[in-house]
């Protein structure tokens, strides 16, 4: 199984309930695609060093997971790029 780490930022203009809903939908996508989540952590709202998409802060989330193949990672990446609620995301393969 390959280990991955995902960090992503949700825009700060959303209400707390909507932020939680967006995060839970991404976790559901990963688990539905066969990934085993080993760590799921909300890091809170943090200030950026510079503006990203005209935002000065955002809600940070960190997910560590294991997956047999990269289906779940590719689907997460696709949905994060499409989503207007995600400011930025980063996926790291911890085994390379």
C-alpha positions as CSV (number, residue, x, y, z in Angstrom):
1,X,0.0,0.0,0.0
2,X,1.2,3.4,-0.9
3,X,1.1,6.2,1.7
4,X,0.0,9.7,0.8
5,X,-0.3,13.0,2.6
6,X,-2.9,15.6,1.4
7,X,-3.1,19.2,2.7
8,X,-5.7,21.5,1.3
9,X,-7.1,25.0,2.1
10,X,-10.8,25.9,2.1
11,X,-11.7,29.5,1.5
12,X,-12.4,31.6,4.6
13,X,-15.7,33.2,3.4
14,X,-17.6,30.0,4.1
15,X,-19.7,29.4,7.2
16,X,-18.3,26.8,9.7
17,X,-21.0,24.2,8.8
18,X,-20.2,24.5,5.1
19,X,-16.5,24.2,5.7
20,X,-17.2,20.9,7.7
21,X,-19.5,19.7,4.9
22,X,-16.8,20.3,2.2
23,X,-14.2,18.5,4.3
24,X,-16.5,15.5,4.9
25,X,-17.3,15.2,1.2
26,X,-13.6,15.0,0.4
27,X,-13.0,12.4,3.1
28,X,-16.0,10.4,1.7
29,X,-14.6,10.5,-1.8
30,X,-11.3,9.1,-0.6
31,X,-12.8,6.3,1.5
32,X,-15.4,5.4,-1.3
33,X,-12.5,5.0,-3.7
34,X,-10.8,2.5,-1.4
35,X,-8.3,4.6,0.6
36,X,-7.6,3.9,4.2
37,X,-7.4,7.2,6.2
38,X,-4.8,7.0,9.0
39,X,-4.9,10.7,10.0
40,X,-7.6,13.3,9.5
41,X,-6.9,16.6,11.1
42,X,-8.4,20.1,10.9
43,X,-5.6,22.6,11.5
44,X,-7.9,25.7,11.8
45,X,-7.8,29.0,10.1
46,X,-4.4,30.5,9.3
47,X,-3.1,33.6,7.7
48,X,-1.3,33.3,4.3
49,X,2.2,34.8,3.7
50,X,0.7,36.3,0.5
51,X,-2.7,36.5,-1.1
52,X,-4.0,33.4,-2.9
53,X,-7.0,34.0,-5.2
54,X,-7.6,37.3,-3.4
55,X,-7.9,35.6,0.1
56,X,-5.6,36.4,3.0
57,X,-6.4,33.3,5.1
58,X,-8.0,29.9,4.9
59,X,-9.1,26.8,6.7
60,X,-6.3,24.1,6.6
61,X,-6.9,20.4,6.6
62,X,-4.4,17.5,6.7
63,X,-5.2,13.9,5.7
64,X,-2.8,11.0,5.7
65,X,-3.9,7.9,3.9
66,X,-2.9,4.5,2.4
67,X,-4.2,3.3,-0.9
68,X,-3.5,0.2,-3.1
69,X,-3.6,2.3,-6.3
70,X,-3.9,6.0,-7.2
71,X,-7.6,6.0,-8.1
72,X,-8.6,7.8,-4.9
73,X,-5.8,10.4,-5.2
74,X,-6.6,11.2,-8.8
75,X,-10.3,11.6,-8.0
76,X,-9.4,13.9,-5.0
77,X,-7.1,15.9,-7.2
78,X,-9.8,16.2,-9.9
79,X,-12.5,17.3,-7.5
80,X,-10.2,19.8,-5.7
81,X,-9.3,21.5,-9.0
82,X,-13.0,21.8,-9.9
83,X,-14.2,22.9,-6.5
84,X,-14.6,26.7,-6.0
85,X,-14.3,26.1,-2.2
86,X,-10.7,24.9,-2.3
87,X,-8.1,27.6,-2.5
88,X,-5.1,25.3,-2.9
89,X,-4.2,21.7,-2.4
90,X,-1.0,19.6,-2.3
91,X,-0.7,15.8,-2.5
92,X,2.6,14.1,-1.5
93,X,3.6,10.5,-2.0
94,X,5.4,9.6,1.2
95,X,6.9,6.4,-0.3
96,X,9.0,8.2,-2.9
